[in-house]
């Protein structure tokens, strides 16, 4: 791309705030279009240890290819042939053929991070101000440093500093339930549990709750049977008052608002959760929970913006703009799609940045809203409180074993 329409320079420059998935997708795609790109991440260390399991979709593989990741050479994840539901006694209640590739956050992040130049990825850069002046946009950081460019991309997640500064009225809202999550080494599990869970996308469905799990790469990215890990997500109601407050009060009695570091979770909270697993879940899943060393809590949140263009040269994407409940399994794919759509409109309007960003927003706003809406419908029956009988009836449609297998983490049913 040789573009002198915006700055009088041959190569436009982008500042990407946030060095996780969304930021790396945007940075890699822009570099392949000829842009100069620098990524600014507030965390001081690499992020590869974060997160747990990720469901992939066709669009994700397409954008990985565009970003220069050879998905044939790089094993992206573990393939499963389909889905199954286990009843309370551990018997198979239903099965559905549906091949998917499951991966881990750390493995996918590692592929993207390795493809981006280290010298253009900056750690310990905590954004404090975005300023647009004439034909430039500047980012100022808490260490006193500053960077400027032609375009600033806020890809800094659900608690985005870019969004907080330029769209402070948009913030996440608690959905009324949490997810307990964790990873266990496949080799720790009993032969029965390995045989009945570890090659499947599997579910257990206690009343008003949902447990799911699937295999992902091992701690050192091993994909071989026996060397993998099993990832679980257990959705449980927790009212916004005492229930959530208790879960997020740490070992020193400090109350955290919406998240808590895993090592700060009180032992009595984890012990209570493990007892509930033995009482409520299929025995195979109860074993998974029992053998997981460090489970962690994720408060389920909704986030929806009415704007993705926050200034003439500033845009947000990924979780900075929309966060859908995990039931659709679209978080990383949506971030990749946002990045690809942004690059497409910049290529189509090489000398008209306002037109490019307006086109981007008109395309991705409806899609992001549709993903959030679909995820809200799928998860409604796990909310601690459902206001009306009509809402309860609608929620019930999505909780049967057949519906859960067919609707969870698939792109069908998302209509912009």
C-alpha positions as CSV (number, residue, x, y, z in Angstrom):
1,X,0.0,0.0,0.0
2,X,1.5,3.3,-1.0
3,X,-0.8,5.9,0.5
4,X,-0.1,9.6,0.8
5,X,-3.7,10.7,1.0
6,X,-3.8,11.2,4.8
7,X,-0.4,12.4,6.0
8,X,1.8,13.3,3.0
9,X,3.9,10.2,3.9
10,X,4.3,7.1,1.9
11,X,3.4,4.8,4.8
12,X,0.6,5.7,7.2
13,X,1.1,4.8,10.9
14,X,-1.3,3.1,13.3
15,X,-1.1,3.1,17.1
16,X,-2.7,0.0,18.6
17,X,-3.7,0.2,22.2
18,X,-3.9,-3.3,23.7
19,X,-1.6,-6.2,22.8
20,X,-4.0,-9.1,23.2
21,X,-5.9,-10.9,20.4
22,X,-7.8,-8.0,18.9
23,X,-4.7,-5.7,18.9
24,X,-2.4,-8.3,17.3
25,X,-5.0,-9.2,14.6
26,X,-5.3,-5.5,13.7
27,X,-1.5,-4.9,13.8
28,X,-0.6,-7.9,11.7
29,X,-3.2,-7.2,9.0
30,X,-2.3,-3.5,8.8
31,X,1.4,-4.4,8.4
32,X,0.6,-6.7,5.5
33,X,-1.1,-3.7,3.9
34,X,2.0,-1.6,4.2
35,X,1.3,0.3,7.4
36,X,3.7,1.1,10.1
37,X,2.2,-0.2,13.3
38,X,3.2,-0.1,17.0
39,X,1.4,-2.0,19.7
40,X,1.1,-0.6,23.3
41,X,0.3,-3.1,26.1
42,X,-0.2,-2.0,29.7
43,X,1.0,-5.3,31.2
44,X,4.7,-5.6,31.8
45,X,5.1,-9.3,30.9
46,X,4.0,-11.5,28.0
47,X,0.3,-12.5,28.1
48,X,0.6,-16.1,27.0
49,X,-0.4,-17.6,30.3
50,X,-3.8,-15.9,30.4
51,X,-7.2,-17.4,29.6
52,X,-8.4,-20.9,29.0
53,X,-10.3,-22.5,26.1
54,X,-11.4,-21.0,22.8
55,X,-13.8,-22.3,20.1
56,X,-12.7,-21.6,16.6
57,X,-14.8,-20.8,13.5
58,X,-14.2,-20.7,9.8
59,X,-13.8,-16.9,9.8
60,X,-11.1,-17.1,12.4
61,X,-9.0,-19.4,10.2
62,X,-9.6,-17.1,7.2
63,X,-8.3,-14.1,9.2
64,X,-5.4,-16.1,10.6
65,X,-4.4,-16.8,7.0
66,X,-4.6,-13.2,6.1
67,X,-2.4,-12.3,9.1
68,X,0.3,-14.6,7.8
69,X,-0.3,-17.5,10.1
70,X,0.1,-20.8,8.2
71,X,-2.7,-22.8,9.8
72,X,-1.6,-25.9,7.9
73,X,1.9,-25.8,9.4
74,X,0.8,-24.5,12.8
75,X,-1.4,-26.9,14.7
76,X,-4.1,-24.4,15.9
77,X,-6.0,-26.7,18.2
78,X,-7.6,-30.1,18.9
79,X,-10.4,-31.3,16.6
80,X,-13.4,-33.1,18.1
81,X,-16.0,-35.0,16.1
82,X,-19.1,-33.7,17.9
83,X,-20.9,-33.0,21.1
84,X,-22.5,-35.1,23.9
85,X,-24.6,-34.4,27.0
86,X,-24.1,-36.5,30.1
87,X,-27.0,-36.9,32.6
88,X,-26.6,-36.6,36.3
89,X,-25.5,-40.3,36.6
90,X,-22.9,-39.9,33.9
91,X,-24.8,-41.7,31.1
92,X,-24.8,-40.3,27.6
93,X,-28.1,-38.5,27.2
94,X,-27.6,-37.2,23.6
95,X,-25.0,-36.8,20.9
96,X,-24.6,-34.5,17.9
97,X,-22.1,-34.8,15.1
98,X,-20.4,-31.4,14.8
99,X,-16.7,-31.2,14.0
100,X,-14.9,-28.2,15.5
101,X,-11.4,-27.2,16.4
102,X,-10.8,-26.2,20.0
103,X,-7.8,-24.3,21.2
104,X,-6.4,-22.4,24.2
105,X,-6.0,-18.7,24.6
106,X,-2.3,-19.0,25.3
107,X,-1.6,-21.2,22.2
108,X,-3.4,-18.8,19.8
109,X,-1.9,-15.7,21.3
110,X,1.5,-17.3,21.0
111,X,1.0,-17.8,17.2
112,X,0.0,-14.2,16.7
113,X,2.7,-12.8,19.0
114,X,5.5,-14.7,17.3
115,X,4.4,-13.2,13.9
116,X,4.7,-9.6,15.1
117,X,8.1,-7.8,15.4
118,X,9.2,-7.6,19.0
119,X,10.7,-4.1,18.5
120,X,7.2,-2.8,17.7
121,X,5.5,-4.3,20.7
122,X,5.8,-2.1,23.8
123,X,5.1,-3.3,27.3
124,X,4.2,-1.3,30.4
125,X,2.4,1.3,28.4
126,X,-0.7,2.4,30.4
127,X,-2.7,4.9,28.3
128,X,-3.8,8.1,30.1
129,X,-4.9,10.3,27.2
130,X,-5.9,10.3,23.6
131,X,-5.6,13.6,21.8
132,X,-6.5,14.4,18.2
133,X,-4.9,17.5,16.6
134,X,-5.3,18.4,13.0
135,X,-4.1,15.4,10.9
136,X,-2.6,13.4,13.8
137,X,-3.7,11.4,16.8
138,X,-1.5,11.1,19.9
139,X,-1.4,8.6,22.8
140,X,0.0,9.7,26.1
141,X,1.1,7.1,28.6
142,X,1.5,7.1,32.4
143,X,5.3,6.8,32.1
144,X,5.4,10.2,30.4
145,X,6.0,8.9,26.9
146,X,3.9,9.8,23.9
147,X,3.3,8.4,20.4
148,X,1.5,9.8,17.4
149,X,0.1,8.4,14.2
150,X,-2.6,8.6,11.6
151,X,-5.0,6.2,13.3
152,X,-5.4,5.0,16.8
153,X,-7.1,1.6,17.4
154,X,-8.5,0.9,20.9
155,X,-8.2,-2.9,21.2
156,X,-7.7,-2.8,25.0
157,X,-10.6,-5.1,26.1
158,X,-13.7,-4.9,28.2
159,X,-12.3,-2.2,30.6
160,X,-10.9,-0.2,27.6
161,X,-9.0,3.0,28.6
162,X,-9.7,4.4,25.1
163,X,-13.5,3.8,25.5
164,X,-13.5,5.1,29.1
165,X,-12.0,8.4,27.9
166,X,-14.0,8.9,24.8
167,X,-17.3,7.1,25.5
168,X,-17.6,7.0,29.3
169,X,-21.3,6.2,29.2
170,X,-20.5,2.7,27.9
171,X,-19.6,0.1,30.5
172,X,-20.1,-3.6,31.2
173,X,-23.2,-4.8,33.0
174,X,-23.3,-8.0,35.1
175,X,-25.6,-10.7,33.7
176,X,-26.6,-12.4,37.0
177,X,-24.3,-15.4,36.8
178,X,-20.7,-16.5,36.9
179,X,-18.5,-19.1,35.2
180,X,-16.1,-21.2,37.1
181,X,-13.3,-22.1,34.7
182,X,-10.3,-24.3,34.8
183,X,-7.8,-26.6,33.0
184,X,-6.8,-30.1,34.1
185,X,-4.1,-32.3,32.6
186,X,-5.7,-35.2,30.7
187,X,-3.4,-37.7,32.2
188,X,-4.7,-37.0,35.7
189,X,-8.2,-38.1,34.8
190,X,-9.5,-41.7,35.2
191,X,-9.7,-43.9,32.1
192,X,-13.5,-43.7,32.0
193,X,-13.5,-39.9,32.2
194,X,-10.8,-39.6,29.5
195,X,-12.8,-41.9,27.2
196,X,-16.2,-40.3,27.7
197,X,-15.1,-36.6,27.9
198,X,-11.7,-35.9,26.4
199,X,-12.5,-36.4,22.7
200,X,-15.8,-34.4,22.8
201,X,-17.3,-31.1,23.3
202,X,-19.4,-32.3,26.3
203,X,-22.1,-30.9,28.6
204,X,-23.7,-31.5,31.9
205,X,-27.0,-29.6,32.6
206,X,-28.0,-29.3,36.3
207,X,-31.3,-27.3,36.8
208,X,-30.6,-23.6,36.0
209,X,-26.9,-24.2,35.4
210,X,-24.6,-25.4,32.6
211,X,-21.3,-27.2,32.6
212,X,-19.3,-27.7,29.4
213,X,-15.8,-28.9,28.5
214,X,-13.5,-29.8,25.7
215,X,-9.9,-30.8,25.1
216,X,-7.2,-28.2,24.3
217,X,-3.4,-28.3,23.9
218,X,-1.2,-29.3,26.8
219,X,0.9,-27.0,28.9
220,X,3.7,-27.0,26.4
221,X,1.3,-27.0,23.4
222,X,1.2,-30.8,23.0
223,X,-1.7,-32.0,20.9
224,X,-1.2,-35.8,21.4
225,X,-3.8,-37.8,23.2
226,X,-2.8,-38.1,26.9
227,X,-0.7,-34.9,26.7
228,X,-3.6,-32.5,26.3
229,X,-5.6,-30.6,28.9
230,X,-9.3,-30.6,29.4
231,X,-10.9,-27.1,29.7
232,X,-14.2,-26.6,31.6
233,X,-16.6,-23.8,32.0
234,X,-19.4,-24.1,34.6
235,X,-22.1,-21.4,34.5
236,X,-23.8,-20.8,37.9
237,X,-26.3,-18.1,39.1
238,X,-25.0,-15.6,41.6
239,X,-27.2,-12.6,42.4
240,X,-25.6,-9.2,42.1
241,X,-25.9,-8.6,45.9
242,X,-24.6,-11.1,48.4
243,X,-23.9,-14.0,46.0
244,X,-21.4,-12.2,43.7
245,X,-20.0,-10.2,46.6
246,X,-19.1,-13.3,48.6
247,X,-17.5,-15.0,45.6
248,X,-15.3,-12.0,44.9
249,X,-14.3,-11.3,48.5
250,X,-10.7,-12.4,48.7
251,X,-8.5,-14.2,51.3
252,X,-7.9,-10.9,53.0
253,X,-11.5,-9.8,53.1
254,X,-11.1,-7.4,50.2
255,X,-14.1,-7.1,47.9
256,X,-13.3,-7.1,44.2
257,X,-15.9,-5.6,41.9
258,X,-16.1,-7.8,38.8
259,X,-13.1,-10.1,38.8
260,X,-10.6,-11.6,41.2
261,X,-7.1,-13.1,40.7
262,X,-7.3,-16.9,41.0
263,X,-4.8,-17.1,43.8
264,X,-6.9,-14.6,45.8
265,X,-10.0,-16.8,45.8
266,X,-10.8,-18.0,49.3
267,X,-10.3,-21.7,50.0
268,X,-13.8,-22.1,51.5
269,X,-15.3,-20.7,48.2
270,X,-13.4,-23.3,46.1
271,X,-14.3,-26.1,48.6
272,X,-17.9,-25.2,48.4
273,X,-17.8,-25.2,44.6
274,X,-16.2,-28.6,44.6
275,X,-18.8,-30.0,46.9
276,X,-21.5,-28.7,44.6
277,X,-19.8,-30.3,41.7
278,X,-20.0,-33.7,43.4
279,X,-23.7,-33.1,44.2
280,X,-24.9,-31.6,40.9
281,X,-22.7,-32.7,38.0
282,X,-22.2,-35.8,36.0
283,X,-19.5,-37.8,37.8
284,X,-17.0,-37.3,35.0
285,X,-17.3,-33.5,35.3
286,X,-17.2,-33.7,39.1
287,X,-13.9,-35.5,38.7
288,X,-12.6,-32.7,36.4
289,X,-13.5,-30.1,38.9
290,X,-12.0,-32.1,41.8
291,X,-8.6,-32.5,40.0
292,X,-8.3,-28.9,38.7
293,X,-5.5,-27.3,40.7
294,X,-6.5,-23.6,40.3
295,X,-10.1,-22.9,39.1
296,X,-11.0,-19.3,38.6
297,X,-14.1,-17.2,38.4
298,X,-15.4,-15.1,35.5
299,X,-18.3,-12.8,36.1
300,X,-20.5,-12.9,33.0
301,X,-20.9,-9.5,31.6
302,X,-22.7,-7.8,28.7
303,X,-21.1,-4.8,26.9
304,X,-22.6,-3.0,23.9
305,X,-21.5,0.3,22.4
306,X,-23.5,2.5,20.0
307,X,-20.3,3.9,18.5
308,X,-17.1,2.2,17.3
309,X,-15.6,5.4,15.8
310,X,-14.8,7.7,18.8
311,X,-13.0,10.4,16.9
312,X,-11.9,11.4,13.4
313,X,-8.9,9.1,13.8
314,X,-9.9,6.9,16.7
315,X,-11.7,3.6,16.6
316,X,-12.4,0.7,19.0
317,X,-12.9,-3.0,18.2
318,X,-13.0,-6.4,19.8
319,X,-14.0,-6.5,23.4
320,X,-13.5,-2.8,23.7
321,X,-16.7,-2.4,21.7
322,X,-18.8,-5.5,22.3
323,X,-18.6,-8.3,24.9
324,X,-21.0,-11.2,24.4
325,X,-21.6,-13.9,26.9
326,X,-19.3,-16.9,26.1
327,X,-22.2,-19.2,25.0
328,X,-21.7,-18.1,21.4
329,X,-17.9,-18.7,21.5
330,X,-17.3,-15.8,19.3
331,X,-15.1,-13.4,21.2
332,X,-11.8,-14.1,19.4
333,X,-13.5,-14.7,16.0
334,X,-15.4,-11.4,16.4
335,X,-12.2,-9.6,17.2
336,X,-10.5,-11.1,14.1
337,X,-13.5,-10.1,12.0
338,X,-13.4,-6.5,13.3
339,X,-9.8,-6.2,12.4
340,X,-10.3,-7.7,8.9
341,X,-13.2,-5.4,8.3
342,X,-11.2,-2.3,9.3
343,X,-8.4,-3.2,7.0
344,X,-10.8,-3.8,4.2
345,X,-12.4,-0.4,4.4
346,X,-9.0,1.3,4.8
347,X,-7.9,-0.4,1.5
348,X,-11.2,0.6,-0.2
349,X,-10.9,4.3,0.8
350,X,-7.2,5.0,0.7
351,X,-7.6,8.8,0.7
352,X,-10.7,9.2,2.8
353,X,-10.3,8.1,6.4
354,X,-13.7,9.5,7.6
355,X,-15.4,7.5,4.9
356,X,-13.4,4.4,5.7
357,X,-14.2,4.5,9.4
358,X,-17.9,5.3,8.8
359,X,-18.2,2.2,6.6
360,X,-16.4,0.1,9.2
361,X,-18.8,1.2,11.9
362,X,-21.9,0.7,9.8
363,X,-20.8,-2.8,9.1
364,X,-19.6,-4.0,12.5
365,X,-22.0,-2.3,14.8
366,X,-25.0,-4.4,13.7
367,X,-23.0,-7.6,13.8
368,X,-21.6,-6.9,17.3
369,X,-25.1,-6.1,18.6
370,X,-26.4,-9.3,17.0
371,X,-23.7,-11.4,18.7
372,X,-24.5,-9.9,22.1
373,X,-28.2,-10.4,21.6
374,X,-27.8,-14.1,20.6
375,X,-25.5,-14.8,23.6
376,X,-28.0,-13.1,25.9
377,X,-30.8,-15.3,24.7
378,X,-28.7,-18.5,25.1
379,X,-27.7,-17.7,28.6
380,X,-30.9,-16.2,30.0
381,X,-32.0,-19.3,31.9
382,X,-28.9,-19.1,34.1
383,X,-29.6,-15.6,35.3
384,X,-30.2,-15.3,39.0
385,X,-33.4,-13.4,38.4
386,X,-35.7,-13.5,35.3
387,X,-38.2,-10.8,35.5
388,X,-41.3,-12.1,33.7
389,X,-43.0,-15.4,32.8
390,X,-42.5,-14.6,29.2
391,X,-38.8,-14.2,29.6
392,X,-38.7,-17.5,31.5
393,X,-40.6,-19.3,28.8
394,X,-38.2,-17.9,26.1
395,X,-35.2,-18.9,28.1
396,X,-36.5,-22.5,28.5
397,X,-36.3,-22.9,24.7
398,X,-32.5,-22.9,24.9
399,X,-31.9,-25.2,27.8
400,X,-32.9,-28.7,26.5
401,X,-30.0,-31.0,25.7
402,X,-30.8,-30.9,22.0
403,X,-30.8,-27.1,22.0
404,X,-27.7,-26.7,24.0
405,X,-25.7,-29.1,21.7
406,X,-27.0,-27.4,18.6
407,X,-26.8,-23.8,19.6
408,X,-23.7,-23.4,21.8
409,X,-20.6,-21.8,20.2
410,X,-21.9,-21.9,16.6
411,X,-22.5,-18.9,14.3
412,X,-26.0,-19.9,13.2
413,X,-28.7,-17.9,14.8
414,X,-26.7,-14.6,14.7
415,X,-28.6,-12.2,12.5
416,X,-27.5,-8.6,12.3
